């Protein structure tokens, strides 16, 4: 490919170069500027600008992407190759194409820094796999959550609660939808789509982040990316041994949960969205012996990253599948496979432990039924408070069908569950603090009481700063814990003192009584 000097076309200036030409008109009719003004805050003043970084000419990115695609196609033609060989050749050709462009820019008299060339290489590679400018957000480890509110409004939440507004993710809403559609085609082991028939999308991105998107039924295309930067985590890590993680449990709670996993107790992890339920369940999964077979069920795979599958060699991972096309007599789209469908299959796989990433609908009933015949099973559930978990279980169970009753749902939960671990998130960023996550409750499920309510014992409850401290000795599961060498009576002196063993003090902006 012969690259023309960039001065021949002002639109093809290298990253970081300035131009006196008017801004390019975006396909949606609006003028596109390389540095749009962020939306104003509630006070009417724009939020502070983020640190400057090299500007990227995405027309150049697309041209280089096309050249790379052509060269890769020529290489593929008439030869047999493996996936690894294709990835290696793609990377080699990408470096070659970008280097040739950078040389052409330098020969035209405009220097290109090594950092700009590397950024250009990353963008060209991202365009080829369909992620486009999303890739720059996925590789930033300081980002926790991204709200894409149309192509030109990108709100970033960083670890600790800081908020920034980023550059546009696409030149138009139509291009944004194309990026999301490409991500749907390439991500995940099961087919995903975003179309007029299916205007919503939920999938896992290649880096492990969770993406949810919607269009047509919304004013503009919207997408939310929740990044999971703690893919490999243990109970020791969340007990304060890792500086980059919140101290979510103390050593007392760590030892208790470790013993609960060894004893094969059935555990439900509850909390609000973004509280850290996935982090806790990943840490608990790390306690499963490497050679133990178990079944993992998820809407989209996120609990067990690829490098951890080497440790859990016997895991059988299942992923739900969306239906497409006409609906059958049961009202479901053709080809749909739900978590509720997979749970009965899991019971025939000869395992004692079944883990469900999240129960959010009628699959709660087969999940609880599976727990009554299994040991060491786990799931997560959304709940506003620890006291409201029981009623949340009943609410979801009633969605299973008319044959389900409130009393039956409560009895089922009382027989199936051993422990409920509640994760609290407190966001004080609005008053100058930070977002903090920690376990505040561990409830032992005793069963269904006389009034039909789910009866529990608070083994760990909120201490002076809201974090969990020992409150009562377990009752129903005490013998199971002792069989694996854990004597719960060791908690007695902590119960009497009313304190825990947290390593670091919790700093909060709110005065507590």
N, C-alpha and C positions, 0 to 999 in steps of 0.2 A: 504494500500500500504506500502510495506517495502522498505525504501530508503537505498541504499548502501552508505557506507561512500564515500565521494567525492574523497578521495585519490585513490580509486580503478580504477578510470578513469580520467586521467588529463583533459579531455574535459569537465568534469562536476564540475569544480571548482566553488565555490560560487561567487557571484558578488563581485568584489574588490580584489579577490585572484589573485596571479600571478602564472605563470606556465613556466617551462623551456622547455616544448614540443614545436615542431615547430608549426607555425600557421596552422589552418585547411584549407584545400583546399576547396574553394567554388565550388558549382555545375557548375559554368561557366568556371571552369578550372583555374581561378586566385586564388592566395592565399589571404585569408581573414585575415586581421589584426584587432585587436580590436581598434586600434587608427590610422586610415589611415592619410597620409599626405594630408592636404587640397590642392586644386589646387592653383597654384601660381597666384598672382595678375598680373596686366598689367606691373608692374615694374620688374616682374621676381622673386620676393621674396614671400614666403608663407605668407598668412595673419596671424595675431597674433592668437595664440591658445586661445580657450575659457576656462573658468574656469573648473578645473578637476571635474569629478563626478564619482560615482561608475560605474565600467564596468559591463556589463550584459552578461552572458552566455546564448545565446538564444536557445541553444540546451536544456539546463535545462528548460527554459521557455516552450518550445514545449512539453517536457515530462510531465511537471506538467499540461499543458493544456489538454493533452490526459487523464491524470488521472482524472482531474476535469470533463471532458466530460463524462467519464465512470460513475462516481459517480452520476452525474446529470441525466444521462439516467436511471440508476437504480431507482432513486427517482421518475422519471416521470412515470415509467412503472406501468400500472394498476391503476392509480389514476387520478382524475379530479382536475385541478388546474387553477387558474387565472394567468394572466401575472404578477401581483404584487407578488403572491406567488412564482412563478418561479424565479423572480429576487431576492427575499429574500433568497431562498434556494441556488441559484447560489452564492450569496455573502457569505453565511455561509460556503458553501463547499470550496470556494476559500481560505478563511481564514484558514480553517482546513488543506487543502492540503499544502499550503505554510508553515504553522506552523510546520507540520510534517517534511517537508524537512529541515527547519531551525534547528529543534531539531537534525536531523540526522547529519547535518553539524557540529553542536556544539559537539556532542558526538564523532565525528572523530578528535576533537582537534582543529578545525578551527572556531574561533568566528565569528558570523555574527551580525553586528550592526543592531539596530532597523530600521534605515533609509534604509539600504540595503534590509531588509526583506519587508519593505513597498513598495520599488521600484519593487521588485520581484512580490509582490501581484498585483500591478498595471499592470505590463507587462503580467502576466498570464491572468488576466481579459480581457485585451485588445486583447490578442491572441484569446480568446474564442469568442469575438464578431467580429473578423475579421479585426481589425484595426492594430494589431501588434505594431511595433515600432512607427507607426504614433501617437499613443496615447500620447507618451511623449512630442510630439510637440504641441498637441492640448491643453494640460493642462498648458502649459507655457504661462502666460498672458503677458509676455514681447515680445512675437513674434507677428509680424504683417503679414508677408508673408513668405511662404516657397516655394522654387523652388527645385524640386526633378529631377535631371538630370541624370537618371539612378540610380541603387540601391546604389551606393557608393559616389555620389556627391550631398550633401544636403546643399543648400544655404539658410540661414535664414536672413531675414530683420527684425530688431527689431524696436519698436516704437522710433521715433526720427531719424531713418535712419541708425543706426549701422548695420553692416553686419558681420555674423559669418558663419563658415562652420561646420556642425554638423557631427556626426558619421553616418555610412551607415544605410539606412532605411531597408535593406534586405541583405541577403547573396548573392543574384543573381538577375539579371533582371527578370528572370522567377518568383521568389518569390515575387518581387515587383508587377508584373502584377497580381498574385494571391491575394495579399492584396487589390489592387484596385478593382478587380472583386468581392471580398467579401464585400467591402464597397458599391459597386453598388447594390448588392443583398439586403443588409440590410438597406441602407439609403433611406429616402424619402418615400412618400406614394404611388408613382407610380413606375412602373417597370423601372429599369435602367440596362444597360448591357455594358460590355466592351468585345468585341469578335472580331473574324476575320471579321464578317459581320458588326460590329459597333465598329471601332477602336478608337472612341472618347467617352469621358465621361464628363458629367457636372452634379453635384449634390451637395446637402447640407449634410454635416456631422452632426452627432448627437449633436455636441456642437454649431451648427449654422454656422460653417465655410463653405466656398464655395470651392469645389474641381473641377478642370478641369484636364483631363488626356488624353493622346494620346499614342498609340503604333502601331507597324507594319508599319505605314506610316512615322515613325520617325526613326532616327538612333538608338535610345535607347528609352525605355519607359520614358516619361516625365510626370510630374504632378506639378500643382501649387495649393497651398492652401492659400486662403485669409481669414484670421481670422477676425471675427466680434466681437470685445470685447466690443462694445457699443450697446448691444442688447436692453437695456432699457434706452431710452434717451428722454429728453424733450427739448422744445425750451429754457427753463431756463438753462438747462445743457450746451447746445452749445453756450449760451450767456455768458459763463465765470464763472458760479457758481460752476462748478466741476473742481477740480484741475487736474484730470487725463485726461481731454479732452482739445483739442485746443479750443480757443475762436473763433468760426466760424462766429458768428454774434454778433452785439452789441445790447443793450436794445432798441434802436430805431427800428432796423430791426426786433427784436423779436416781439415787439408790432404790427408792421405792418403785419408781417406774421401771427400772431395770429388772427388779425382782418380779414385778407384775408381768413383764414380757417372758421371763423364764418360766413363770408359773402358768403361762397360757391363759391369762385373763382376757376377756373380751372388752375392748376399750373403744369408746366413742370420744373423738376430739371435737369440741364445739367452740364457736366464737363467731364474731362478725367477719365480714369480708375484709381481707387484708390484715387480720389479727396475727397470723403466723401459724394457722392450723396445719398447713402443708409442711412447714418447717418442723413442727413437733412430730408429725407422723413419719416424716423422713428419718428423724432421729430415732424414733421407736423402731422403725424397720431395720435400722442398722444393728439392732440387737438380735435379729433373727439369725440363727446359725447358717453359715454359708451353704451347707449341703442340705438344708431342710427344704423340701418342695412346698410351695404355697402358690395361691392364685391371686393375681393383682388385676382388679377391674377398674377401668377409668373411662370417662367420656372422651378424653384425649390424653395421651401419655405424658405425664409430667412428674410423677412421684419417683420413678427409678431411672435416672440418667444412664446413658450407654455405658459409661466407665464403671458404674456400680453394678451392672449386670454381670461383670466378671466375678464380683464377690458373691452375688446371689445367683449361683449357677443353675439352681433348680427352680427358679421362679417361672411361672407360666403367666404371661402378661396378655390380657385381653383388652380390646378397645371397642367401644360402641361404634356403630355405623349408622350414618344418616340414611334415611330412605329417599328415593327419587322416583318420580313418575306418579302414576295414578294410585289412588288409595284402594285397598282391598275391602272385603266385606267387614273386616274388623275396624275399619276407619284409619288404618295405619298406612303410610307410604310403602310402596313395594321395596323390599330389600332392607328395611329398617331392622336393626338389631340393637336393643337397649340393654342397659345394665340389668334391668329386671329379667330380661331374657337370658342373660349370661350367668346369673347366680345359680339357677338350677343345674346348669351344665357344670359349673364349678364344683358342685357337691359330688359329681360323678368322676372327678379327676383324682380322687384318692389322696386328698390333702386335709389337714386339720385346720389350716389357717387360711382365711379369705380376707383380703383387704380391698375395700372400695374407696376410691379417691374422694367421692362426695355423694351423699344421698340428698336429693333435693325434690323427689317426687314419690311416685308410688313404689319405687324400688326399695323403699324403707321396709316394706313388709317382707319380701323375700330375703332381704338382708338380715332382719331380725330372726326369721325362720332358720336361716343358715347358721346364725350365731348360737341358736339353741342346740345345734348338733355339731358344733366346732369348738376349737380351743385356740385362743390367741388371735381371733379375728379383730379387725379394726375398720373404722370408717370415720369420715368427718361430716359435720352438719353445721349449717348456719343457725345461729341463735343469738338473740339480743342480749340475754342475761343467762347466768348459770341456772337460776331458778326457773327460767322459761324453757329449758331444754326438753323437759318431759312433755310439756304441752306442744312444743314444736314437733316432737315425734308423733304425737297423736294426730296433729294437723296433717302431716304428710301421709300417715297411715290411712286416714279417711279418704284420701285421693285414690286409694287402691281399688275401691269399688263399693257398691252398696252393701255388700255382705260384711264389711268391716264396721265394727262399732267402737265407741270410745273405750269401753271397759275391756274389750278384747285387745285393743292396741296397747293399753297400759299393762295388761297381764303379759303380753308378748314381750314388751320392753323390759319388764321386771324379771322375766325368766332368761332373757338373752344377754343383757348387759351386766358387766361386773363393775366397770369404772367409767365415769364421765369426767374427762379432763377439759376444763374451760380455760381458753386463752383470751386474755383481755388486751385490748389496744386502747391507749389513752393518747389522744392527739392534742398537744398544747401549743402547736405552732401558731395558732391565732393570738396567743398571749405571750409570744416570744420564747416558748419552750420548744420541745421536740416531740416526735412521735415515739412512744415506748410500748413494747409488747412484752407480756409476761403471763405465766400461768397464775391464776388467782384462786382456782378451786380444783379440787379432786374429790368427786363424790362417789362413794361406794353405793352401788344399787343393791338394796336389800330385797326388793320385790314389790308387788302390788299390795297396798295396805287395805284395811277394812273399808275405807271410803272409796276405794278404787284408784286412789292416787299412787303414783310411783314413789315408794319410800326410799330415801337415801340417807347415808351418814356422811357428814362432811369430814373426811380424813384430813384434808388440807383446805384451809379457808383464808380469806384476806387478813393480813396482818396490819400493823399500823400504817404502812405505806401502800396497802392494797395488794401486795404480793403474797403468794401462798405461804402459810406457816402451818405446822402441825396443830390440829384441833382435837381430833378423836382417834382412838385406835380402831382399825378396821375390825369388822365382826364376821361377816359371812365368808370373806376370802382369807381370813387369818391363817387357817390351816394350810391352804394352798401355798401361801407365801412361805410358811415355815418349812414346807417340804423342799423348797429350793434354797434353804439356808438363810432366809430373811426373817429376823425376829422383830416384829412391829413394836414390841414393848420398848425398843430402844428410843422410840419417839416420846416416851412418857415425860422425860425431864424437859423436853422442848415444849410439850403441851402445857406443862405446869408453868414454864417461863413465859409462854405466849409469844415466843420469837422463833425465827428461822435461822438458817446459816448462810444467808446471802453474802456473797463476797464483796459486793460494792454497794454503797448507799444509793438509793433512788432519788434523783434530783427532780423535784416537781415544783411548778410555779404556784400550785394551789396549797394553801395552808390547811393542814389536817388537824382535827381535834385529837 
